[in-house]
Amino acid sequence: MKNALAVLSVVVSLAFASLAAAADSTAKTTLSIKGMTCGGCVAAVKVQLKRTLGVTAYEVSLEKAEADVTYDPDKADPKKIAESVSKTGFTASVKEADGSGKGSSTVKTLEPTVKDGRLEPWEPVDVAFTGCSEGVCGLRGRNAQAVAQPGAQLGQWVYCPVSGAVFRIKDTSPRADVHGKTLYLCCDACARYFAQNRDRVLTLRGLSI
């Protein structure tokens, strides 16, 4: 009986030690996320977090504009996780524990190469933005069929002002009003990026007043 109790004691001790080790192998961080406006935005952030290497669990709050993330510190760190979330078109930064925001790390937008004050229409405005992909939203590179924006019509081929992808305008294509004309975007992710970075996009496309 004593031997059985001794074995049981060892098994319980090992189980608690295993749980403690598992807890020690993860860390937590909170991200502040700008630009989320609906449940679809929350879903997009969750999908990106699920794809992020090292992330083991997450809770995303639309009301707080935050994401509580659990991760493996051997595979990821808060800055890399914020960079991953920012690829969706939202702006993510690491929130400090005291909530003050002091010392927080906001992911900076990589600047594209600009010639003569504007980008070529097929060049993306943010080389770090991977919200849409070639073959899904459109194709990359020059296209003789693409017409200028804004002011294009349904059925015409255009360059997305955010990604530079070439796509055909549909009834369902996201759009924005620019100087009284319609500017079409290739996907919802690009539309979110445009909404958050409107002035920058228009300036790089030579469309600002």
C-alpha positions as CSV (number, residue, x, y, z in Angstrom):
1,M,0.0,0.0,0.0
2,K,2.8,2.4,0.9
3,N,4.6,1.6,-2.4
4,A,1.4,2.4,-4.3
5,L,0.9,5.7,-2.5
6,A,4.6,6.5,-3.2
7,V,4.2,5.8,-6.9
8,L,1.0,7.9,-7.0
9,S,2.7,10.8,-5.3
10,V,5.5,10.7,-7.8
11,V,3.0,10.6,-10.7
12,V,1.1,13.6,-9.3
13,S,4.4,15.5,-8.8
14,L,5.5,14.9,-12.3
15,A,2.1,16.0,-13.7
16,F,2.3,19.3,-11.8
17,A,5.8,19.8,-13.0
18,S,4.8,19.2,-16.6
19,L,2.0,21.7,-16.3
20,A,4.3,24.3,-14.7
21,A,6.9,23.7,-17.5
22,A,4.2,24.2,-20.1
23,A,3.0,27.4,-18.5
24,D,6.6,28.7,-18.3
25,S,7.1,28.0,-22.1
26,T,4.6,30.6,-23.1
27,A,4.3,34.3,-22.8
28,K,1.5,36.9,-23.2
29,T,1.2,40.3,-24.9
30,T,-1.5,42.7,-25.7
31,L,-1.7,44.5,-29.1
32,S,-3.5,47.7,-29.8
33,I,-5.1,47.5,-33.2
34,K,-6.3,50.5,-35.2
35,G,-8.8,50.3,-38.0
36,M,-11.2,47.5,-36.9
37,T,-14.8,48.6,-37.4
38,C,-16.8,45.4,-37.6
39,G,-16.9,41.6,-36.9
40,G,-15.3,41.0,-40.3
41,C,-12.3,43.0,-39.2
42,V,-12.0,40.9,-36.0
43,A,-12.2,37.7,-38.1
44,A,-9.5,38.9,-40.4
45,V,-7.2,39.6,-37.4
46,K,-8.0,36.2,-35.9
47,V,-7.1,34.5,-39.2
48,Q,-3.8,36.3,-39.4
49,L,-3.0,35.5,-35.7
50,K,-3.8,31.8,-36.4
51,R,-1.2,31.9,-39.3
52,T,1.4,33.6,-37.2
53,L,4.3,31.3,-36.2
54,G,4.5,30.9,-32.4
55,V,1.1,32.2,-31.6
56,T,-0.8,29.6,-29.5
57,A,-3.9,31.4,-28.4
58,Y,-5.6,34.8,-28.8
59,E,-8.7,36.9,-28.0
60,V,-9.6,39.8,-30.2
61,S,-11.9,42.6,-28.9
62,L,-13.6,45.1,-31.3
63,E,-14.7,47.3,-28.4
64,K,-11.2,47.6,-26.9
65,A,-9.5,47.6,-30.3
66,E,-7.1,45.1,-28.8
67,A,-5.9,41.5,-29.0
68,D,-4.6,39.4,-26.1
69,V,-2.1,37.0,-27.5
70,T,-0.4,33.9,-26.0
71,Y,2.8,32.9,-27.8
72,D,5.9,30.7,-27.7
73,P,8.8,33.1,-26.9
74,D,11.2,30.7,-28.7
75,K,9.3,31.2,-32.0
76,A,7.9,34.7,-31.8
77,D,8.0,38.0,-30.0
78,P,5.5,40.8,-29.6
79,K,7.0,43.0,-32.3
80,K,6.9,40.1,-34.8
81,I,3.3,39.4,-34.0
82,A,2.4,43.0,-34.4
83,E,4.1,43.1,-37.8
84,S,2.2,40.0,-38.8
85,V,-1.2,41.6,-37.9
86,S,-0.2,44.8,-39.7
87,K,0.0,42.8,-42.9
88,T,-3.8,42.7,-43.0
89,G,-4.0,46.4,-43.4
90,F,-4.6,47.3,-39.8
91,T,-2.1,49.1,-37.7
92,A,-0.9,47.0,-34.7
93,S,1.4,48.0,-31.9
94,V,2.5,46.4,-28.6
95,K,0.6,47.8,-25.6
96,E,2.6,48.3,-22.4
97,A,1.5,46.5,-19.3
98,D,0.5,49.8,-17.5
99,G,-1.7,50.8,-20.5
100,S,0.2,54.1,-20.9
101,G,1.5,53.2,-24.3
102,K,5.0,54.5,-23.4
103,G,7.6,52.6,-25.1
104,S,5.2,50.8,-27.3
105,S,6.4,49.6,-30.6
106,T,4.3,50.6,-33.6
107,V,5.1,48.8,-36.9
108,K,6.4,51.3,-39.4
109,T,5.3,51.3,-43.0
110,L,8.1,50.5,-45.4
111,E,8.5,53.2,-48.0
112,P,8.4,52.2,-51.6
113,T,10.7,53.6,-54.3
114,V,9.1,56.8,-55.7
115,K,10.1,58.3,-59.0
116,D,9.1,61.9,-60.1
117,G,6.9,62.2,-57.0
118,R,4.6,59.2,-57.6
119,L,4.6,55.5,-57.9
120,E,4.1,53.5,-61.1
121,P,0.5,52.3,-61.0
122,W,1.5,48.6,-60.7
123,E,3.8,49.2,-57.7
124,P,2.3,48.6,-54.2
125,V,2.2,51.6,-51.9
126,D,3.5,49.5,-49.0
127,V,5.9,46.7,-49.7
128,A,5.2,45.1,-46.4
129,F,1.4,44.8,-47.0
130,T,0.4,41.3,-48.0
131,G,-3.3,41.6,-47.5
132,C,-4.0,40.4,-51.1
133,S,-2.1,38.0,-53.3
134,E,-1.3,37.6,-57.0
135,G,-3.7,35.3,-58.7
136,V,-6.4,36.0,-56.0
137,C,-7.1,39.7,-56.2
138,G,-5.4,40.3,-59.5
139,L,-2.1,40.2,-61.5
140,R,1.1,42.2,-61.1
141,G,3.0,44.3,-63.6
142,R,2.1,46.5,-66.6
143,N,-1.1,45.9,-68.4
144,A,-2.1,47.7,-71.6
145,Q,-5.8,47.2,-70.9
146,A,-5.7,48.9,-67.5
147,V,-7.4,52.4,-67.5
148,A,-6.7,55.3,-65.1
149,Q,-8.4,55.8,-61.8
150,P,-10.5,57.4,-60.5
151,G,-13.3,57.5,-63.0
152,A,-13.1,53.9,-64.4
153,Q,-16.3,52.0,-65.3
154,L,-17.6,48.6,-64.4
155,G,-16.0,45.8,-66.5
156,Q,-12.8,47.8,-67.1
157,W,-9.4,46.7,-66.0
158,V,-7.7,48.9,-63.5
159,Y,-4.7,49.0,-61.1
160,C,-5.6,48.7,-57.4
161,P,-4.4,52.0,-55.8
162,V,-3.1,50.1,-52.8
163,S,-1.6,46.8,-54.0
164,G,-1.0,47.7,-57.6
165,A,-2.7,44.5,-58.7
166,V,-4.6,44.6,-62.0
167,F,-8.2,43.5,-61.7
168,R,-11.6,43.9,-63.5
169,I,-14.1,46.1,-61.8
170,K,-17.2,44.2,-60.6
171,D,-20.5,45.3,-58.9
172,T,-19.0,43.9,-55.7
173,S,-15.6,45.6,-55.9
174,P,-14.8,47.8,-52.8
175,R,-14.8,51.5,-53.7
176,A,-14.1,55.0,-52.2
177,D,-15.0,58.5,-53.3
178,V,-12.1,60.6,-54.4
179,H,-12.8,64.2,-55.5
180,G,-16.3,63.2,-56.5
181,K,-15.2,60.2,-58.6
182,T,-15.2,56.5,-57.7
183,L,-11.9,54.8,-56.9
184,Y,-12.1,51.0,-57.0
185,L,-9.9,48.6,-54.9
186,C,-9.2,45.0,-55.5
187,C,-10.3,43.6,-52.1
188,D,-11.6,44.4,-48.6
189,A,-8.1,44.3,-47.2
190,C,-6.9,47.0,-49.6
191,A,-10.1,49.0,-48.8
192,R,-9.2,48.9,-45.1
193,Y,-5.7,49.9,-45.8
194,F,-6.9,52.8,-48.0
195,A,-9.3,54.0,-45.3
196,Q,-6.5,54.1,-42.7
197,N,-3.9,55.6,-45.0
198,R,-6.0,57.6,-47.5
199,D,-3.7,60.7,-47.7
200,R,-0.6,58.6,-48.1
201,V,-2.1,56.5,-50.9
202,L,-3.4,59.5,-52.8
203,T,-0.1,61.3,-52.5
204,L,1.9,58.4,-53.8
205,R,-0.6,57.9,-56.6
206,G,-0.5,61.6,-57.5
207,L,-4.2,62.0,-56.7
208,S,-4.0,64.4,-53.8
209,I,-5.2,68.0,-54.3
